[in-house]
């Protein structure tokens, strides 16, 4: 084998190894990707059949209910066009309250109810997801 051929084989081998590595990393991340959708996106059918979803919006005023077991809660997440009922069992973040931004991570069960496994509350008074902020700016001030 000539020197030029050895170099070509080495380069092709390194590129093949790099290609396989990128493929394996991409495959591993595929299971960890979670989509962020607004209630309007969900109603439009986006994310249908996904194993994990993130639904973001505002906790609708007057929708929060704590069930008898003390740990299970239900509430509505809205983007002011549509609302999605969320059920969550566990401790809520300290910043969670009605009228504030929230992201619920979970999935729809067979009955079509969204069961959240994680609830993320906004981190300060200025945080609102971009999609929600855009929707809120379109609404009349008396609806905000």
N, C-alpha and C positions, 0 to 999 in steps of 0.2 A: 504494500500500500504506500502510495506516495504521501509526501508531507501535506500536500494540498487536500488530498482525500481524507486524511486523518483529521485535519482542521474542519472540513465540511461535516464529517460524521459527528465530531464533537459539538459543533454548533447546532446541528439538527437534534442531537440528543438533549442538549441543554434547553432548546426551544420546546421540545416535546415534554420534557420534565416540567417546565414552566407552565405549559398549557394544561397539563394534568393537574398541577397544583392549583391553578386558578379555577379550574372546573370543580375540584373538591371543595375549595373554600366557598365558591358560589352555591354549591349544593348544600353545604352546611348552613349557610345563611338563609337559604330559602325557607327553612322551617322556623326561623326566628323573625322573619319579616312580619310586621303587623301593620295593617292599613289604618289610617286615621280617616274616618268618615263623619260627615254631619248627618243628622236625621234625614235631611232632604236627600242626600246621597243614598242612604239606606232605602228610603221609600222608592227611589228610582231604580233599585235593584243592584246597585254597586256592592261588591263584596259578598254577593250571594254565594253560599256554599263554602265560604272561607272557614277554616278551623279557628282562627283568631281574628278578632276585629277590635279596633279602637273607635268608639263613638264619642265624639266631643261636642260640647255645647254648654248651655246654661241649665242649671237645675231650675225647673219651672216652679214658680212660687205657688205654695199650697199643695204641691204634689207629694211631699215627703211623708212616708208612713213607716212606722216601726212595727213589725209583726210581733206576735205574742212571745216568741222565744227570746226576744231582746237583742238578738244579733242580726236577724234578717231585716233588711230595709227595702223599700221600693220607692221609686221616684221617677219623674219624667225628665228626660234631657231634651231640650228644645234648641232649635236654631231660629226660632220665631216664625218659621214657615210650617214645620212639622215637629212632632214630638215622638220620642221612643220611650216606652216603659222599660225601666231597668230594675232588676232584682239583684241584691248583693247580700251575702252573708259574711259578716266579719266586722272588724273595727274600722270605722271611717276615719279618714284623716282629720286632724284638728281644724283645718281650714274649710272643711266641707260645710256648706249651708245653702239654703235656697237662694236663688238669684245670683249665684256665683258660678264661675266656670268650672267645668269638671270634664275629665276624660275617663270613660269606663272601658276597661279591657276585658274581653270575654268572648262569648259566642252565643248564637241563637240555639235553643234546644229544639227538640222535635215538635213541640207545640208552638213554636214561633216566638217564644219569650226570650228576651236577651238576659242571660245570666252572666253577671260580671264577676270576674275572679280578682280584679284589682281596680281600685278607684284612685285616681290621681286628682287632687284638688289644685287649684291655682296657687301660685307661690307668693303673690303679693297683689296689692290692689290694682296694679296697672296691667296685669296679664289677662289677655283674652285671646283665644286662638284666632288667627288671621281670618279664617272663613266666617267665624261668628261675628267678628268686628265688622266685616264687610256687609253681612246681613243686617246687623244692628243699625248701621249707618243708613240703610235703605228704608227702615221702618220709621213711622211717625214718632215723635218724642213721647207722646202719651202711652205708647206701647212698650217703651224701654223699661 
